[in-house]
């Protein structure tokens, strides 16, 4: 009888510790901040362009499946006077939800830069290869009545979407939290069973001492 009770206590406490450890690892994977990478992009600019010859593209090369990230593009302006132009950019990633999906643009003011932001969410667990397209346009009044556009950069973009044995980031956070709560409950039950086991054993020994067998 004692051995059976002891085995039950060990089984409950062991399951609590193992389940809690796995749940903590799962939840940790789901919330651990992923590093962001800054890629310097060289720009093929005309001399009169109002921006610097390099841009900063900031993103997470690796991300959890089911999660999204914000991708950033920053360019710096020139202080000297320059011809007014329009800067446009489009992020092209196949099998990925990109918002905004169309090209976005802004008019470049003297001495000021520009920033673009996209929300990226891959549809599948895989490595996604795409491209960032950047264009520079001269307004029609500055181009002799015609609006000229040229590609100033088209760097490759690679983002890898990963999972934990098929679990997405959201599932890992949710079930990791549920597992930790369940582990805490099982640990509490195990302590109560251990206390009950010690109590029953002590009283049984006292009874045996008071009532020796003939």
Buried (B, 14 or more C-beta within 10 A) or exposed (E): EEEEBBEBBEEBBEBBBEBBEBBBBBBEBBEEEBEEEEBEBEBEBEEEBBBEBEBBBBBBBBBBBBBBBEBBBBBBBBEEEBBBBBBBBBBBBEEBEBEEEEBBBBEBEEEBBBEBBBEBBBEEBEEBEBBBBBBBBBEEEBBEEEEBEEEBBBBEBEBBBBBBEEBBBEBBBBBBBEBBEBBBEBBEBBBEBBEEBEEEBEEEEEEEEEEEEE
